[in-house]
Amino acid sequence: PPAVPLLAELTHDHSIRGDRPVCQPAMASFQSSKLTVSIVPWQLSADLRSTAAANCMVLLEPEKSPYAAGSLVRAWLWDDQIS
């Protein structure tokens, strides 16, 4: 079945360049009973080390950039083991 995104809160400010949506690896965790995500430093799709360090992917849309800490983003978890 298709993966279902969850809404998660960004833990820090983040911006994207360009005019296309970007999926970026991130680390999801639960803080104060809410799902939060921290975007992993990433050097585009060939950066497998950063991607391997993540446990989810978030969608960032150019029309909403820059994102402030606390913004809600869609996140796709890679497994159900979130701390």
C-alpha positions, 0 to 999 in steps of 0.5 A: 500500500502507498506510504502515508505521510505524518505531520511533524514539527520542525525543530529548527529553521530551514530554507530551500532554494529553487522552485521545485519541491524537495524531499530531504532526509531527517531524524524523527523523534517524539518530544513532549508527545509530538512527532518532531523532525530535524533535517539531516545535513545533506548534499543532494541525492548522491549523499548516501551517508547522510541518507543512511543516518536518517529515519524519515524523509520530509517534503519541503515546498518552495512556496512555504520556504523559509520554514521556521522552527515549529512549522509542520511538514509532511514526513514519511517514516522509514520504520516504526522504531522512533525514539 
